């Protein structure tokens, strides 16, 4: 099964009416895994999704939360 198909199937099963832009989410997961540690990837994407939903869940909300998390994850100490 392709990632796009999985995303669509899971969204339907969860009752979400959302077209997912997969690449920014994967980029964020990669940055979190490489800059923090591997388990940060699923935790970060979960928290970003939750925060975006709390803001209203629009595509702009999702993008803003991804930007915030990416900036934080890629900050140099």
C-alpha positions in Angstrom: 0.0 0.0 0.0 1.3 3.4 -0.8 1.7 6.1 1.8 -0.9 8.3 0.0 -3.4 5.4 0.0 -2.7 4.7 3.7 -3.2 8.3 4.6 -6.5 8.4 2.7 -7.7 5.1 4.2 -6.7 6.1 7.8 -8.3 9.6 7.4 -11.5 8.0 6.3 -11.5 5.5 9.1 -10.9 8.3 11.6 -13.6 10.4 10.1 -11.3 13.2 8.9 -12.2 15.3 5.9 -8.7 16.5 5.2 -6.3 16.2 2.3 -3.0 15.5 3.9 0.2 17.2 2.5 2.5 14.3 3.5 5.9 15.8 2.6 6.1 18.5 5.3 5.0 16.0 7.9 7.7 13.6 6.8 10.3 16.4 6.8 9.3 17.4 10.3 9.6 13.8 11.5 13.0 13.5 9.9 14.2 16.7 11.5 13.0 15.6 14.9 14.5 12.2 14.6 17.9 13.5 13.5 18.2 16.6 15.6 16.6 15.3 18.8 16.5 11.5 18.8 14.5 8.9 16.9 11.5 8.7 19.3 11.0 12.4 18.9 9.6 11.9 15.4 6.2 10.3 16.3 5.9 12.4 19.4 6.6 15.6 17.5 4.1 14.8 14.7 1.5 13.9 17.3 1.9 17.1 19.2 1.9 19.2 16.0 -1.4 17.5 15.0 -2.9 18.0 18.3 -1.9 21.7 18.4 -3.2 22.2 14.9 -6.5 20.7 15.8 -6.8 22.9 18.9 -6.2 25.9 16.7 -9.1 24.9 14.4 -7.4 22.2 12.1 -7.2 24.2 8.9 -4.4 23.7 6.5 -2.9 27.0 7.6 -3.1 25.8 11.3 -1.2 22.6 10.3 1.4 24.5 8.3 2.0 27.0 11.2 2.4 24.3 13.7 4.8 22.4 11.5 6.8 25.6 11.0 7.0 26.2 14.8 8.1 22.6 15.5 10.6 22.5 12.6 12.2 25.8 13.8 12.5 24.4 17.3 13.8 21.0 16.3 16.5 22.5 14.0 17.8 25.2 16.4 21.5 24.9 17.0 22.5 24.8 20.6 
